[in-house]
Amino acid sequence: HLRRAARDLPPPYLPREARAEAADGGAADAREACAAEERWRLYTVLSFLAHAYLWCEGVDNVGGQQHSRADKLPRVLAEPWAAAAAAVRMPPVLTYSAYNLLNWRPLDPALPPQLGNIVCLQNFLGGPDEEWFRMVHVHIEWRAAPLMASVSAAQLAARRDDRAAVSAFLDATAEVLQEMQAALGRMGEGCDPYIYYHRVKLPMSGWKASDVYPDGLVYEGVNGEQPLQFYGETGAQSTIVPALDAALGVTHACGWLSSYLEEMVAYMPPPHRRALRRWQAQADAIRGCVERSGDAALREQYNESLRQLAAFREMHRAFARSYIAQWNEKEKGTGGTDFMPYLGSHAATTRSSLLDG
């Protein structure tokens, strides 16, 4: 039922009333979706339908400007979406996991899920730019996944002063970060900055720190119909970079930037949140091992990992300027934040964490 409605996105997508009507009965779907995969799929489909209802109606297909907007989310979307989100312990808003991690399939299952062999399951306004933007992120997540799976073992090895294991982890970290930069550097091959800003970006928006919904969004039948505020989809909801901060012992200064990143953890899938908390609790392990070792080669491996992490952050900042800030210096990022200071200061903090020789 819901999947049929979702298949009508991208255009010809359902008119606003029809999309809400198509979701009627979703509460029953939420109760009946017992398998974890089905619960996550339901959450993803409802996230796309709700954001399409709120952000894609009345949009200029060329200029990307929205000429009308809903003042609240109707009950037939709001209640099942809230139920589906609660079932997977996620907020009822389009998150990075729904937009990217759960929203692709391989063209050839026998080949790796990398650029050229992955396509989206769901789009908003559609087109190659939206598809490519998302697939670059999926490729980066795929490439980083084995490294993420090795963080706990590397931290344990560091506690035991197993320099060989720590050395191997640091080599892998620098290599993966270089490949992440190479993938991000391919963004322009398929996603034009003008098209991104004027067509792709809007449907990812949330309703916290929002000029359109300054008081948040009313979900009919949910929370006593008091407005709820959630940030939109953003790369800050990916676990990769905060995980590498934890693995390498990078500590950022307290302030609104750190508070925002801490809030983003609640937008990550629960298993990612738990893993990140474990890694953060051991954030001094690898750095401490390197410092205790007195090994110049190991220190250089550690520093090279930090340089590559800083380089990725700087590249991301340049991407954000090209794809967002150049069109409007006052524009906020997809999550609803003033992203340029955030990206710049965290790159600087990463470089300042280098160990002296």
Beta strands, then each sheet from edge to edge (+ up, - down):
strand 1: 104-106
strand 2: 118-120
sheet 1: 1+ 2-
end
